Amino acid sequence: MPASGWGDDSFPPPEAVKPVRPTPLLLQGQDYTFRSPAKNLDFQEQVHRLGMVDEGDGSPVPCVLVLARATDMEMNALSLALAERGIRMARIDADRCVDLPLTVYTDAPLLELDRWLLRPLLVWRRHFELSALQVEPGTLAGAYAWDQWGSVANWLTTRADWAHVNPTRSSAHLDRLTQLSDAAAFGLKVPRTTVTTRPGRTRPGGARCIVKTAGRHLLEPRPGVQHGLFPRPLETSRSGDVPESAPVIVQEYVPADTELRVFVVGERTLSFQVDKMDPAQLWVDPEAVRVTPVETPARLAGRLLALARHWRLQVAAFDLLVTGGDHVFLEVNVNCDWRWFEHRAEDERVSDAVHEWVAARFEELLSAGKGR
């Protein structure tokens, strides 16, 4: 009998058994899932598509251009507010851009969106995540769409022909670790922090600790389905000494009286006190969270405005702990959402401030000749 290619045995050798990796800490016990439908709720887009707006003479229409996703309710509200002021807003949504009729001219600050010729004056990118593209993940066609839209969206949000809200050139690299070091440099207290793949061995501050994501709070493995990554107490019994598959942030636990979310809009600060029992409660049990409008302490407001200018942010949200008479910086959220806080607090100051700021900036650019 001829010898087999496997040696003396006629069966192939068994494959090496790979060790089973434990579930990453921030995925343990996470059951928060948010479904984000790609349904058009934008007022201006609907009335334009229904032919309820004067077609004009064919000249380019100055506009505010937003790159977002369909469920960005802050931008849906902005669309209505700008319409009331006679300002055109157009949008490119990540979850609705496949097959979008779009032409961008590289030699002029113009674009054709559907049948409209537009001249963007102000561009704002919010929640335009490539993971929201309605394509099949892991396929060649999906990778193609990701690459093409990623390149074009990045170019649109860095192009110098028009002005930008929270310019991507600055905000794209504003990771949580950079935020912490900059905040400390501007005189704010920050928790002691490490980045590690072995959280079971790490105790910054030497006592209780919190584990946080070094990246986004929401992952979108499939278009339209987002999963939360929430801060959680570090439990040695669950972390053990097995390396995590990716680095995480471990911070000392800072006992706090309450929390503050401070929205910066232009040169204004608008604050809400947030009372909750658990770091993840904002997402998993939002009805139990109490939100109260408060005044921003003058010294804190000055530091946050200085940080926003340093980071070139015009609209952002700062999260801080209030401990005794001091404030501890946690993070800044560039793609900040404010309508939920306003709803809980029955206070619409942030929406009013954002709408007024965008309209004023648009008129400033228009009067400077950017709209010709």
VOGU-3710 file (C-alpha; in Angstrom, 3 decimals, decimal comma):
1> mpasgwgdds> 0,000/0,000/0,000  1,558/3,292/-1,007  2,471/5,659/1,781  0,105/8,539/2,195  1,189/12,137/2,099  0,515/12,319/5,838  3,197/9,857/6,873  2,380/6,490/8,427  -1,148/7,492/9,393  -3,767/7,588/6,636
11> fpppeavkpv> -5,598/10,497/8,338  -4,418/14,095/8,405  -3,049/15,271/11,765  -5,583/17,016/13,956  -5,515/20,793/13,819  -4,016/22,514/16,787  -6,718/23,471/19,233  -6,779/27,227/19,624  -7,357/28,519/23,144  -10,761/30,088/23,651
21> rptplllqgq> -10,430/33,784/24,347  -12,640/35,193/27,075  -15,205/37,795/26,095  -13,669/41,294/26,301  -14,589/43,097/29,523  -16,616/45,817/27,837  -18,687/43,217/25,961  -19,540/41,198/29,051  -23,158/41,612/30,040  -23,829/44,294/27,432
31> dytfrspakn> -27,389/43,997/26,200  -27,946/47,532/24,903  -28,848/47,531/21,206  -30,074/50,553/19,279  -31,644/50,144/15,855  -31,161/53,128/13,605  -33,626/53,089/10,683  -32,574/54,805/7,452  -35,831/56,753/7,144  -35,817/60,290/5,805
41> ldfqeqvhrl> -37,160/62,703/8,436  -35,509/65,881/7,162  -38,058/68,654/6,543  -36,166/70,485/3,805  -35,331/67,333/1,893  -38,953/66,221/1,915  -40,400/69,523/0,690  -37,765/69,816/-2,042  -38,377/66,290/-3,289  -42,122/66,897/-3,333
51> gmvdegdgsp> -41,605/69,951/-5,544  -43,036/72,333/-2,945  -40,152/74,814/-3,340  -39,477/77,305/-6,121  -36,960/75,769/-8,545  -35,215/79,139/-8,957  -33,299/80,227/-12,048  -30,730/77,426/-11,959  -28,060/79,469/-10,169  -26,162/77,727/-7,352
61> vpcvlvlara> -28,032/77,984/-4,046  -25,879/78,825/-0,998  -26,458/76,188/1,674  -25,413/74,502/4,884  -24,216/70,975/4,052  -24,550/68,287/6,708  -22,985/64,818/6,608  -24,904/62,738/9,133  -27,293/59,787/9,298  -31,063/59,643/8,988
71> tdmemnalsl> -31,786/59,406/12,722  -29,712/62,465/13,624  -32,615/64,295/15,245  -30,481/67,319/16,084  -29,874/67,866/12,375  -33,532/67,203/11,535  -34,464/69,989/13,956  -31,765/72,243/12,503  -33,189/71,716/9,004  -36,584/73,009/10,134
81> alaergirma> -35,080/75,936/12,061  -32,982/77,016/9,062  -35,977/76,706/6,740  -37,845/79,148/8,976  -34,935/81,563/8,459  -34,886/81,049/4,687  -31,575/79,156/4,730  -31,149/76,060/2,575  -29,778/72,955/4,266  -28,754/69,838/2,357
91> ridadrcvdl> -27,492/66,562/3,726  -25,632/63,402/2,839  -26,562/60,594/5,223  -24,214/57,636/5,651  -27,118/55,178/5,832  -28,837/56,623/2,742  -25,937/57,540/0,467  -25,682/54,335/-1,570  -27,044/55,237/-5,041  -27,218/58,920/-4,070
101> pltvytdapl> -27,234/61,225/-7,155  -24,198/63,340/-6,240  -21,594/65,255/-8,222  -18,930/67,381/-6,541  -16,885/69,773/-8,637  -13,221/69,822/-7,649  -12,443/73,127/-9,411  -15,317/75,086/-7,864  -17,050/74,970/-4,482  -20,203/73,504/-6,030
111> leldrwllrp> -22,074/70,231/-5,870  -25,142/68,724/-7,500  -27,356/66,813/-5,109  -30,224/65,124/-6,876  -31,370/67,884/-9,273  -30,187/70,818/-7,140  -27,046/72,850/-7,781  -25,664/73,945/-4,411  -22,814/76,071/-3,085  -21,981/74,951/0,454
121> llvwrrhfel> -20,864/77,771/2,734  -20,763/75,807/5,987  -20,185/72,037/6,331  -20,924/69,979/9,438  -20,038/66,296/9,783  -21,909/64,459/12,556  -22,432/60,725/12,981  -21,333/60,059/9,386  -19,928/56,628/10,234  -18,876/54,302/7,438
131> salqvepgtl> -20,264/51,353/9,413  -23,753/52,770/8,709  -23,414/52,326/4,927  -26,143/50,005/3,702  -23,753/47,442/2,220  -22,900/43,848/3,053  -20,039/43,809/5,590  -17,089/41,620/4,698  -17,763/41,651/0,948  -15,690/43,111/-1,862
141> agayawdqwg> -18,544/45,436/-2,854  -18,927/46,549/0,751  -15,197/47,241/1,110  -15,303/49,187/-2,153  -18,170/51,406/-0,974  -16,486/51,971/2,401  -13,239/53,038/0,771  -14,812/55,341/-1,820  -17,240/57,055/0,552  -14,596/57,329/3,257
151> svanwlttra> -12,222/59,141/0,907  -14,862/61,496/-0,494  -16,437/62,273/2,914  -13,007/63,047/4,382  -12,260/65,364/1,478  -15,611/67,149/1,761  -15,049/67,768/5,456  -11,542/69,168/5,022  -11,968/71,136/1,791  -10,833/74,741/2,242
161> dwahvnptrs> -13,420/76,289/-0,135  -16,020/76,359/2,608  -16,156/76,833/6,356  -16,641/73,958/8,799  -18,258/73,259/12,143  -15,831/71,303/14,354  -13,265/70,969/11,527  -12,306/67,347/10,967  -8,644/68,326/10,594  -8,698/69,063/14,324
171> sahldrltql> -11,435/66,853/15,757  -10,581/63,592/13,955  -7,501/63,130/16,148  -9,136/64,236/19,392  -9,077/60,841/21,109  -9,866/60,426/24,810  -6,219/60,266/25,842  -5,370/63,510/24,039  -8,410/65,082/25,674  -7,187/64,139/29,143
181> sdaaafglkv> -3,669/65,483/28,663  -4,948/68,741/27,126  -7,576/69,205/29,844  -4,906/68,813/32,515  -2,716/71,342/30,710  -5,608/73,840/30,862  -5,906/73,455/34,617  -8,707/70,893/34,899  -8,467/67,903/37,209  -8,510/64,505/35,477
191> prttvttrpg> -8,679/60,957/36,885  -5,482/58,932/37,062  -5,535/56,856/33,897  -3,775/53,951/32,222  -4,250/52,213/28,887  -3,740/48,491/29,071  -4,520/45,069/27,668  -4,225/43,664/31,218  -6,785/45,547/33,308  -6,640/42,862/36,008
201> rtrpggarci> -3,112/43,999/36,838  -3,786/47,733/36,752  -4,995/49,945/39,589  -4,328/53,648/38,882  -4,914/55,364/42,197  -4,568/52,036/44,003  -8,256/51,421/44,748  -11,562/51,157/42,882  -11,344/51,623/39,124  -13,544/52,084/36,066
211> vktagrhlle> -12,958/50,412/32,685  -13,802/52,478/29,589  -13,545/52,147/25,853  -10,594/53,881/24,220  -12,733/54,314/21,096  -16,421/54,859/20,404  -19,268/54,290/22,828  -21,299/52,569/20,083  -20,171/49,811/17,716  -22,061/49,053/14,516
221> prpgvqhglf> -21,045/45,595/13,257  -24,092/45,578/10,965  -25,546/48,695/9,313  -28,320/50,150/11,454  -27,649/48,009/14,559  -25,529/49,676/17,234  -24,194/48,065/20,409  -23,160/50,042/23,479  -19,780/50,000/25,216  -20,388/51,522/28,621
231> prpletsrsg> -18,027/52,403/31,470  -18,108/49,699/34,114  -16,460/48,976/37,468  -13,305/46,903/37,188  -13,969/43,550/38,830  -10,784/41,583/39,405  -12,711/38,323/39,595  -13,986/38,825/36,049  -10,889/40,355/34,487  -8,309/37,886/35,773
241> dvpesapviv> -4,851/38,051/34,257  -5,758/37,130/30,674  -4,833/39,887/28,191  -7,723/41,717/26,541  -7,941/41,457/22,757  -7,608/45,255/22,537  -6,422/48,022/24,874  -8,937/49,592/27,230  -8,821/52,639/29,471  -8,658/52,038/33,224
251> qeyvpadtel> -9,298/55,060/35,427  -9,380/55,575/39,145  -12,910/55,744/40,549  -13,672/59,321/41,617  -16,550/59,609/44,128  -18,839/62,393/42,903  -21,794/64,351/44,212  -23,255/64,644/40,716  -22,238/65,092/37,050  -22,307/68,008/34,653
261> rvfvvgertl> -22,819/68,023/30,921  -21,726/71,389/29,589  -22,550/72,272/25,994  -20,318/74,798/24,279  -21,974/76,666/21,400  -19,731/79,332/19,951  -18,741/81,425/22,965  -21,600/80,249/25,175  -21,782/77,464/27,742  -25,073/75,794/28,675
271> sfqvdkmdpa> -25,031/73,273/31,510  -27,171/70,444/32,803  -26,751/68,628/36,097  -27,084/64,870/35,532  -27,982/62,659/38,487  -27,696/58,900/37,935  -26,847/55,820/39,965  -24,631/54,052/37,426  -22,337/55,183/34,553  -24,381/53,162/32,025
281> qlwvdpeavr> -27,775/54,341/33,272  -27,901/57,091/30,675  -28,367/54,380/28,019  -29,856/51,344/29,752  -32,360/53,120/32,038  -32,678/56,710/30,788  -36,017/57,324/32,503  -34,289/57,003/35,884  -31,820/59,783/35,079  -32,632/63,262/36,389
291> vtpvetparl> -31,467/66,223/34,296  -31,635/69,789/35,613  -30,612/73,045/33,904  -27,925/74,856/35,912  -25,598/77,807/35,488  -22,013/77,078/34,501  -19,538/78,192/37,191  -17,599/81,130/35,754  -14,132/79,651/36,308  -15,142/76,337/34,732
301> agrllalarh> -16,790/78,090/31,785  -13,582/79,993/31,061  -11,484/76,832/30,995  -13,928/74,910/28,818  -14,213/77,753/26,318  -10,421/77,977/26,183  -10,208/74,217/25,524  -12,877/74,436/22,807  -10,914/77,206/21,094  -7,703/75,176/21,394
311> wrlqvaafdl> -9,448/72,190/19,778  -11,253/74,438/17,240  -14,656/73,170/18,310  -17,713/75,357/17,845  -20,349/72,911/19,151  -19,342/70,276/21,706  -20,360/68,690/25,011  -18,105/68,304/28,046  -18,738/65,645/30,694  -17,449/66,354/34,193
321> lvtggdhvfl> -17,803/64,999/37,696  -18,664/67,362/40,539  -16,806/66,378/43,682  -16,954/68,770/46,606  -16,346/72,191/45,114  -14,221/70,907/42,240  -14,796/69,572/38,735  -13,101/66,513/37,227  -12,906/66,321/33,435  -14,009/63,020/31,859
331> evnvncdwrw> -14,302/63,691/28,125  -15,517/65,982/25,380  -18,053/64,716/22,856  -17,660/66,329/19,433  -20,713/64,666/17,862  -22,757/65,724/20,842  -26,494/65,142/21,055  -28,495/67,597/23,145  -32,169/66,952/22,448  -32,403/64,083/24,958
341> fehraederv> -30,995/66,298/27,728  -33,369/69,082/26,738  -36,330/66,707/26,794  -35,465/65,434/30,265  -34,884/68,955/31,568  -37,760/70,594/29,639  -35,295/73,207/28,443  -34,408/74,028/24,816  -31,573/76,502/25,326  -29,011/74,393/23,468
351> sdavhewvaa> -31,193/73,900/20,385  -31,938/77,629/20,268  -28,243/78,465/20,649  -27,149/76,016/17,935  -29,800/77,205/15,464  -28,899/80,845/16,098  -25,149/80,163/15,820  -25,417/78,228/12,523  -27,737/80,843/10,994  -25,482/83,710/12,096
361> rfeellsagk> -22,366/81,978/10,762  -24,116/81,295/7,448  -25,154/84,949/7,093  -21,620/86,055/7,982  -20,162/83,869/5,229  -22,840/84,984/2,779  -22,209/88,674/3,407  -18,457/88,113/3,054  -19,029/87,081/-0,540  -18,686/83,316/-0,036
371> gr> -22,129/82,773/-1,578  -21,373/84,245/-5,005
//
